[in-house]
Amino acid sequence: MTTTETVASEMAGSPDAPAPPAGAAPLAGAAGPAFPAFDGPGTAVQVSAISDVHREVSYVRTIGFRPLAMDIWLPRTGGHGGKAKSPVPLVLWVHGGAFQLGDRRELPPTFPVNSVFSRLNAAGIACATVDYRLALEAAFPAQLHDLKAAVRYLRAHARELGIDPDRIGAWGESAGGHLAALLGLTAGREDLEGGIGAQGPSSAVSAVVDFYGVSSLPLMPPMQLPDGLLAGPMVAAVPAGMSLEPGPMLVGGSGDPELLEAASPLGHVSADAPPFLLIHGDSDALVPLSQSMILSQALDAAGIRNEVVVVDGADHCFFGAEDRIDSILDAAVTFLSNELSQP
């Protein structure tokens, strides 16, 4: 747990009041420190021979919403203790869940526990796994604002964490792959930065890995789920009349093609995009393989280096290819290692 930089209101006018914390937001009418817009990273705990973890780091605090947390996994030097001797690259991991479920600690059921984080650390790469607001907490672009705030936070604390602010990538699966792609494609878009969390540093990333993410919401077929899968307590809090389709729910319950397109990676491809690795099963019943193929074609047209890896017989989350999960994860880590090897 991190220590929140708290403020005593009675000290607001005192000449002995401490300087505002790094994440403090201005407090109207107060002469002293304000409430923090984010916490410091706190102290890391060793969790294995190769990893130290800063847990429950609140990278955003903003009125009316829960604090947004990340866990920061840092590689240990050769597994013998201590931090790496020089700044290391970092990858932002973005969980899936159709924009409706999941959190930063959960990997797909086909992945070994903590495998993404530990494999990155074993390769000498830090990993920040982040929570973001789900669709019924806030409509798009809130989710993208959250990820951009996470990247800015990590750059603002790069020296303290021992990470290289010039070598940051993004990796996500399903809804997280969609969001990681958007993060990579919208660097420099001031209208999509959002005003939450740390301000100032860039939110750009230098490489993207997208596992079976949606690239065009308007082109997605209707969701086909077994009867009763989403029922009872699972949907009890969904507002009456709200679509359970991930795309419309993401944009506030609308089926407006313009809103869906604005929330899709495909509409944001430009010549400024970073390199992409897209990995997708050819038997994916939730997100068709065509979603990765059309994004690859758009990246090709923009002159962006990209690769599509098709996993034979694999459904969503690579079900049906469990015996190849290790090689799939290794391919992603190798791509990120190569792309982030130099600033």
Secondary structure, DSSP 8 states (H G I E B T S, - for coil): --------GGGTT-TT-----TTB---TT-SS---BSS------EE-SSSEEEEEEEEEE--TTS--EEEEEEEEBGGGSSSB-SS-EEEEEEE--STTTS--TT---TTS-TTHHHHHHHHTT-EEEEE----TTTS-TTHHHHHHHHHHHHHHHTHHHHTEEEEEEEEEEETHHHHHHHHHHH-TT-GGGT-S-S--SS----S-EEEES--S-GGG-------TTSS-GGGGTTS-TT---SHHHHHTTS---HHHHHHTSGGGG--TT---EEEEEETT-SSS-THHHHHHHHHHHHTT--EEEEEETT--GGGTT-GGGHHHHHHHHHHHHHHHTS--
